Amino acid sequence: MTFTLSTSLPFDHIDKPQEWGTMQALHEIAKAVEAAGFYAGTVTDHPVPSSRWLDNGGHYAQDPFVMLSMLGAATTTLRLQTNILVLPYRNPFITARAVSSLDHFTGGRVILGLGAGYMKAEYKALGVDFDSRNDIMDEYMKAMKLAWTGEDFTFEGNGYTALGNRVLPTPAQMPHPPLLVGGNSKRALRRAVELGDAWHPFFVPKAITDTARTANLEGDDDILAAIAYMAEHCVKVGREVPPKVIASSTYSVKAGWNAQEALDHFANLKSLGVDGSGATIYTETRAEYLEQAQKFGEEVITKIDF
């Protein structure tokens, strides 16, 4: 597979509901990004963000499985990706069921981007212990993998127990949809090696990662160091093929964007060992969004041959 490009979908913008918050908007945007050649459309996960965070630059998020279900119904080839699902927020078997249903009915188009999250207030509102989030994350990934086998399973979790349960139908993708492990910390890198199919880094400077409670990752050297660390851990745990590196959105399609600049940016990522990335389109209106998606497809996506 060549270098893949996802795009963050604009349905979290609630300030202009007629532009972004209708079924017509969803259908038009879904069809536009699919026609442009994007590999996946991504949605985020903040079920109950704190007002303080929202009022200081945070963003709303629609329910990821509801949005991806509608997106799947409006498209035929576009992959349906969470970027990211905060895994500790939900019982793992509830998540496993949602993923299995969505993947089955869309013919195997789900990509599950997963992360431990960073918002204490949201954890508190959901009744989940923030300080245990990394342990919960590891446990839930193991629990979901058992549920996706389609066989009877037992599992002893922290506060829940499966004593012989079964989830059918299984996901269309076997053994399960790709698991993209988010986070820039060394623990996240180890998790990607031990439990994931790919590492899903967040390439942002320290000023932002301080807020998001993860390691900063902003230069080529940081990326190379992280990939080398994963390679070392693969040797330690006996994994033969290292996880792929599928980055979150790294390019902004804003007024004045340049196609060659975008191509050079993605080519550089590929040269570092990155297998995929994303581009986010920023416009004031839906009509402009549709126009820019088409332009990006014609001038960038069709030109990517690496």
PyMOL commands that set and color helices and strands:
alter all, ss='L'
color gray80, all
select helices_A, chain A and resi 17-20+23-36+51-54+64-74+87-89+92-105+120-126+130-147+186-195+206-212+220-237+259-272+286-299+301-303
alter helices_A, ss='H'
color red, helices_A
select strands_A, chain A and resi 4-8+40-43+79-86+110-115+153-156+161-165+179-182+198-200+244-253+276-281
alter strands_A, ss='S'
color yellow, strands_A
deselect
rebuild
show_as cartoon
